[in-house]
Amino acid sequence: MNNVLNTLTIRELQQKYPFVINYFEENRLNVKRFERNTFEEYLGHFSEEEIEEWGIDIKGIREGLLEYISQMIEFLGLEEDKGIESLTILAGTNKSGEKEGFEEFTIKKSEIISIVGPTGSGKSRLLADIEWAAQGDTPTKRRILVNGEVPDMKWRFSSNNKLVAQLSQNMNFVMDLTVYEFLKLHAQSRMVEKEEEVIKEIIEAANNLSGEKFDLNSQITSLSGGQSRALMIADTAILSSSPIVLIDEIENAGIDRKKALNLLVSSDKIVLIATHDPILALMADKRIVIKNGGIDKIIETSRKEKEVLEELERMDSIIQSMRNNLRKGLTIDSIEN
């Protein structure tokens, strides 16, 4: 940690840790003219006369900043090293106590994995095992590794470090806030730099996903199911610190599914999606097949399946076009193919 004060310029330090601006202001440190210098260089510009006259504690300022950064990293749940690069599932057992149909399965950052299986087959149990970083202490006896190692206990017990961000099928807001107020609260809690730009980015991304446009003045309690889902996907992709996102059934959510997945993947997140939709299942790089409470097998999407996916997407585009035009009051025979 110490070397950040020697190697990063003050501008780079502020970009990496936006909250240090508060430290500078609280300690009346005017760094504006030194943004291209390191913090150590900034401290070195004070003359002996200034240090004596103003009672400047150079060592105290240096150590105080390092301590402040460490505390804020822990509070915000930020990952200081390489972050989450991979997630590994080690086989457990199904409901009958039989070993699952694989040994271990590693999912890398920016991969999309679909989870398929009958209702009640155990998809939610798999999610719970991942969320709690199971270590053989759940009914399935599965074990979860992060970056190939037993994960830090923070992933299990810290309220600030959530391994999984869940987006469920039914999302209902209860706070009487506008979209702007909701996003501003989240941005402030993450202490992001340039809040207004981030809020604008989220609303634009959400409207790119939603079939029904809405704006920052809309009340979140008045949003439709599709609008709510679009807002939360955009918010999760841009603001959430959780490295893994699980989406439960978005096929009927009134959003552009392909754009939603691309947005999340572009944010360097691992995406798992529980689905009964063949389009979503085939969009994934691989799919986990659940039977009788266990992982029966893992299938990599083949080239042939990708060709089938193209045809399914073409058919789906026609259906979506018909749906949108019917909403506008047009008749089927007036829709161009």
C-alpha positions in Angstrom: 0.0 0.0 0.0 2.8 2.4 0.9 4.1 2.5 -2.7 0.9 4.1 -4.0 2.1 7.4 -2.6 5.4 7.1 -4.4 4.2 5.6 -7.8 0.8 7.1 -8.5 0.3 10.8 -9.3 -2.3 12.6 -7.2 -4.7 12.5 -10.3 -4.2 8.7 -10.6 -4.7 8.4 -6.8 -8.0 10.2 -7.0 -9.1 8.1 -10.0 -8.3 4.9 -8.2 -9.6 6.0 -4.8 -12.1 8.8 -5.4 -12.7 9.1 -1.6 -9.2 10.5 -1.0 -10.6 13.9 -2.1 -12.5 14.0 1.2 -9.2 13.4 3.1 -7.5 16.3 1.2 -10.4 18.6 2.0 -10.7 17.6 5.7 -6.9 18.2 6.2 -6.9 21.4 4.1 -4.4 20.0 1.7 -4.4 22.0 -1.6 -3.2 19.5 -4.1 -4.7 21.1 -7.3 -1.4 22.4 -8.6 0.3 19.1 -7.9 -2.1 16.6 -9.7 0.8 15.5 -12.0 3.0 14.8 -9.0 3.0 11.9 -6.5 1.7 12.5 -3.0 5.2 12.1 -1.7 6.4 14.8 -4.1 3.6 17.0 -2.8 4.7 16.5 0.8 8.2 17.3 -0.2 7.4 20.7 -1.6 6.8 22.2 1.9 9.8 24.2 3.1 11.2 23.8 6.6 9.8 27.3 7.4 6.3 26.4 6.3 6.4 23.1 8.2 7.5 25.0 11.4 5.2 28.0 10.9 2.1 26.0 10.1 2.8 23.0 12.3 2.6 20.5 9.5 3.0 16.9 10.6 4.4 15.3 7.4 4.6 11.8 8.9 1.1 12.1 10.4 -0.4 13.2 7.1 1.3 10.4 5.2 0.3 7.7 7.7 -3.2 9.2 8.1 -3.8 9.0 4.3 -2.7 5.3 4.1 -4.9 4.4 7.1 -7.8 6.3 5.6 -7.4 4.4 2.2 -7.2 1.0 4.0 -10.3 1.8 6.1 -12.4 2.9 3.1 -11.3 -0.1 1.1 -12.6 -2.4 3.8 -15.8 -0.4 4.4 -16.7 -0.3 0.7 -15.7 -3.9 0.1 -13.2 -3.0 -2.6 -10.8 -5.7 -3.8 -7.3 -4.3 -3.6 -5.4 -7.0 -5.6 -6.4 -8.8 -8.8 -10.0 -9.2 -7.8 -12.1 -12.1 -8.8 -10.7 -13.8 -11.9 -12.3 -17.2 -11.6 -14.9 -19.2 -9.6 -14.5 -22.9 -9.2 -17.2 -25.4 -8.1 -16.0 -28.6 -6.7 -18.5 -31.5 -7.0 -20.8 -32.5 -4.2 -23.8 -34.9 -4.2 -27.4 -34.8 -5.4 -30.5 -35.4 -3.3 -29.9 -39.2 -3.4 -26.4 -38.8 -2.1 -24.9 -39.7 -5.4 -21.8 -37.9 -6.6 -22.5 -35.1 -9.1 -21.6 -35.7 -12.8 -18.3 -33.7 -12.8 -15.2 -33.2 -10.8 -14.7 -29.5 -10.8 -15.9 -26.6 -13.0 -14.1 -23.3 -13.3 -15.9 -20.1 -14.6 -13.7 -17.2 -15.7 -14.4 -13.5 -15.6 -16.6 -12.2 -18.4 -18.1 -15.7 -19.1 -21.8 -16.3 -19.3 -23.1 -19.6 -17.8 -26.7 -20.7 -18.1 -28.3 -23.0 -15.5 -31.0 -25.2 -16.9 -33.2 -27.9 -15.4 -36.8 -28.6 -14.3 -38.5 -26.4 -11.7 -37.5 -27.5 -8.3 -34.4 -29.4 -9.6 -31.9 -27.4 -7.5 -31.0 -24.3 -9.4 -31.5 -22.1 -6.3 -29.4 -24.4 -4.2 -26.5 -24.0 -6.6 -26.9 -20.2 -6.3 -26.9 -20.3 -2.5 -23.8 -22.5 -2.5 -22.0 -19.9 -4.7 -23.3 -16.9 -2.7 -22.2 -18.3 0.6 -18.9 -19.7 -0.7 -19.9 -23.2 0.5 -17.1 -25.4 2.0 -18.8 -28.7 2.2 -21.2 -27.4 4.9 -24.4 -27.3 2.8 -26.8 -30.1 1.8 -25.0 -30.6 -1.5 -21.5 -30.9 0.1 -20.2 -28.7 -2.7 -17.1 -26.5 -2.2 -16.5 -23.1 -3.8 -13.1 -21.7 -4.6 -12.3 -18.1 -5.6 -9.2 -17.7 -7.8 -8.4 -21.4 -7.2 -8.2 -20.9 -3.4 -10.5 -21.3 -0.4 -12.1 -17.8 -0.3 -11.6 -15.2 2.3 -14.2 -15.4 5.1 -15.4 -11.9 4.1 -17.3 -13.4 1.2 -19.4 -15.3 3.7 -19.9 -12.9 6.6 -19.2 -9.3 5.6 -22.2 -7.1 4.7 -19.9 -5.0 2.4 -18.5 -7.8 0.4 -21.1 -9.7 -1.6 -19.9 -12.4 -3.9 -23.2 -12.5 -5.8 -25.6 -9.8 -6.9 -29.0 -11.4 -7.5 -31.6 -10.1 -10.0 -34.9 -12.0 -9.4 -37.8 -12.3 -11.7 -40.1 -10.3 -9.5 -38.7 -6.9 -8.5 -40.8 -4.4 -6.5 -39.5 -1.1 -5.1 -41.0 0.1 -1.9 -39.1 3.4 -1.5 -41.0 6.5 -2.6 -38.1 7.9 -4.6 -37.5 9.1 -8.2 -35.1 7.2 -10.3 -32.6 10.0 -9.9 -32.8 10.0 -6.1 -32.4 6.2 -6.0 -29.3 6.2 -8.3 -27.8 9.2 -6.4 -28.1 7.3 -3.1 -26.4 4.3 -4.5 -23.6 6.4 -6.2 -23.0 8.2 -2.9 -22.8 5.0 -0.9 -20.2 3.8 -3.3 -18.4 7.2 -3.1 -18.0 7.3 -6.9 -16.4 10.2 -8.6 -18.5 12.3 -11.0 -21.9 11.1 -9.7 -23.9 12.9 -12.3 -22.0 11.3 -15.2 -22.5 7.8 -13.7 -26.2 8.4 -13.1 -26.6 9.5 -16.7 -24.7 6.5 -17.9 -27.0 4.2 -15.9 -30.3 5.7 -17.2 -29.0 5.6 -20.8 -28.0 1.9 -20.4 -31.4 1.1 -18.8 -33.3 2.7 -21.6 -31.2 0.8 -24.1 -32.5 -2.4 -22.5 -36.1 -1.5 -21.8 -38.9 -1.6 -24.4 -40.5 1.3 -22.5 -38.5 4.5 -22.0 -38.4 6.3 -18.7 -36.5 9.2 -17.3 -34.7 10.3 -14.1 -37.9 12.0 -12.8 -39.9 8.8 -12.9 -41.0 7.4 -9.5 -39.4 4.0 -9.1 -42.6 2.6 -7.6 -44.4 3.4 -10.8 -41.9 1.5 -13.1 -43.2 -1.5 -14.9 -41.6 -4.9 -14.4 -39.4 -4.5 -17.6 -38.4 -1.0 -16.6 -37.4 -2.1 -13.1 -35.4 -5.0 -14.4 -33.6 -2.8 -16.9 -32.8 -0.2 -14.2 -31.4 -2.9 -11.9 -29.3 -4.6 -14.5 -27.8 -1.3 -15.6 -27.2 -0.3 -12.0 -25.6 -3.7 -11.2 -23.3 -3.5 -14.3 -22.1 0.0 -13.6 -22.2 0.5 -9.8 -22.3 -2.9 -8.1 -19.0 -4.2 -6.7 -20.2 -7.9 -6.7 -18.1 -9.8 -9.1 -20.8 -12.4 -9.9 -24.3 -11.7 -11.1 -27.1 -14.3 -11.1 -30.2 -13.5 -13.2 -33.3 -15.6 -12.6 -35.6 -15.9 -15.6 -35.4 -12.7 -17.7 -37.2 -14.1 -20.7 -40.5 -12.4 -19.7 -39.1 -9.3 -18.3 -39.7 -6.9 -21.2 -36.1 -6.1 -21.9 -33.5 -6.8 -24.6 -31.9 -10.0 -23.2 -28.9 -10.0 -25.5 -28.0 -6.4 -24.7 -28.5 -7.1 -21.0 -26.0 -9.9 -21.0 -23.5 -8.0 -23.1 -23.7 -5.1 -20.7 -22.9 -7.3 -17.7 -20.1 -9.1 -19.4 -18.5 -5.8 -20.5 -18.3 -4.9 -16.8 -15.9 -7.9 -16.3 -18.5 -9.8 -14.2 -19.1 -13.6 -14.1 -22.8 -14.0 -15.2 -24.9 -17.0 -14.3 -28.5 -17.1 -15.6 -31.2 -19.6 -14.6 -33.5 -20.0 -17.6 -36.0 -22.1 -19.5 -35.5 -20.0 -22.6 -33.5 -21.8 -25.4 -32.2 -18.5 -26.7 -30.7 -17.5 -23.3 -29.4 -21.0 -22.7 -27.6 -21.0 -26.0 -26.3 -17.4 -25.6 -24.1 -18.8 -22.8 -20.6 -20.1 -23.2 -21.5 -23.2 -21.3 -24.6 -24.5 -19.5 -25.0 -26.4 -16.2 -27.7 -29.1 -16.3 -29.4 -29.6 -12.9 -31.2 -32.9 -12.1 -32.4 -34.2 -8.7 -30.7 -31.5 -6.8 -27.2 -32.0 -8.3 -25.2 -30.9 -11.3 -25.8 -33.7 -13.8 -23.4 -32.4 -16.5 -21.8 -29.3 -18.0 -22.2 -28.7 -21.8 -20.2 -26.3 -23.9 -22.3 -24.6 -26.5 -21.3 -26.1 -29.9 -20.9 -24.4 -33.2 -24.0 -26.1 -34.5 -26.0 -24.8 -31.5 -24.7 -21.3 -32.3 -26.0 -21.7 -35.8 -29.4 -22.7 -34.4 -29.2 -19.7 -32.0 -28.9 -17.3 -35.0 -32.1 -18.7 -36.4 -33.9 -18.5 -33.1 -32.8 -14.9 -32.7 -34.1 -14.1 -36.1 -37.5 -15.5 -35.2 -37.4 -13.8 -31.9 -36.7 -10.5 -33.6 -39.9 -10.9 -35.7 -41.9 -11.7 -32.6 -40.5 -8.7 -30.7 -41.3 -6.4 -33.7 -44.8 -7.7 -33.8 -45.2 -7.2 -30.0 -43.9 -3.6 -30.2 -46.1 -2.7 -33.2 -49.2 -4.1 -31.6 -48.5 -1.9 -28.6 -48.6 1.0 -31.0 -52.0 0.0 -32.2 -51.0 -1.4 -35.5 -52.4 -4.6 -37.0 -50.4 -7.7 -37.8 -51.0 -7.4 -41.6 -49.4 -3.9 -41.5 -46.1 -5.1 -40.0 -43.3 -5.5 -42.5 -41.3 -8.8 -42.3 
